[in-house]
Amino acid sequence: MTRPHKHQSHPKVIARLKRANGHLAHVIAMIEEGSPCTDIAQQLQAVEKAITNAKRVLIHDHIDHCLDPDEAGHAPDTASFKAITRYL
């Protein structure tokens, strides 16, 4: 069994994703209620931005703590860096 992989930023990422989840639920309700498309698009933009910001924090934290030899306790892993940058 592998041990949980946690970083100091994970609670902040979780909070951002929960906020985005709330926005998304609101967007669904807006669509079901027949809200104007411009209002829905604006809220979808907010959801997209919240998710993008959460992803950015997670990736930067990974780079800072998993690829920094001083933090990770080993030489940088080029394959891991290439893998995570696919999601930028």
C-alpha positions in Angstrom: 0.0 0.0 0.0 1.3 3.5 -0.8 1.3 6.2 1.7 -0.9 9.3 1.1 0.7 12.0 -0.9 -0.1 15.3 0.8 1.3 18.7 0.4 0.8 21.9 2.5 -1.3 23.4 -0.4 -3.8 20.5 -0.6 -6.3 22.1 1.9 -6.3 25.3 -0.2 -6.8 23.3 -3.4 -9.6 21.4 -1.8 -11.2 24.7 -0.7 -10.9 26.1 -4.2 -12.5 23.0 -5.7 -15.3 23.0 -3.3 -16.0 26.6 -4.2 -15.9 25.7 -7.9 -18.3 22.8 -7.1 -20.7 25.2 -5.5 -20.5 27.6 -8.5 -21.1 24.6 -10.9 -24.2 23.6 -9.0 -25.5 27.1 -9.3 -24.8 27.1 -13.0 -26.8 23.9 -13.4 -29.7 25.4 -11.4 -29.5 28.5 -13.6 -29.8 26.4 -16.8 -32.7 24.5 -15.3 -34.5 27.7 -14.4 -34.0 29.2 -17.8 -31.6 32.0 -16.9 -30.2 34.2 -19.7 -27.3 32.6 -21.5 -25.0 35.5 -20.9 -25.5 35.1 -17.1 -24.8 31.3 -17.4 -21.7 31.9 -19.5 -20.4 34.4 -16.9 -20.8 31.8 -14.1 -19.2 29.1 -16.2 -16.2 31.4 -16.7 -16.0 31.7 -12.9 -16.1 27.9 -12.5 -13.4 27.5 -15.2 -11.2 30.1 -13.5 -11.6 28.5 -10.1 -10.6 25.1 -11.5 -7.7 26.6 -13.4 -6.4 28.4 -10.3 -6.7 25.2 -8.2 -4.8 23.2 -10.9 -2.1 25.9 -11.0 -1.5 25.9 -7.2 -1.3 22.0 -7.3 1.2 22.0 -10.2 3.4 24.7 -8.7 3.4 23.0 -5.4 4.4 19.7 -7.0 7.2 21.5 -8.8 8.4 23.2 -5.7 8.3 20.2 -3.4 8.6 17.1 -5.5 11.1 18.3 -8.1 13.3 20.5 -5.9 16.2 18.3 -4.8 16.4 20.2 -1.4 12.7 19.6 -0.7 12.3 16.1 -2.2 15.5 14.7 -0.8 16.6 13.3 -4.1 17.7 14.4 -7.6 15.0 16.0 -9.8 12.9 13.6 -11.7 12.7 14.7 -15.3 10.0 12.3 -16.2 7.8 13.6 -13.4 8.4 17.1 -14.5 7.4 16.3 -18.1 4.3 14.4 -16.9 3.0 17.3 -14.8 3.7 20.0 -17.4 1.2 18.3 -19.8 -1.5 19.7 -17.6 -0.4 23.4 -17.7 
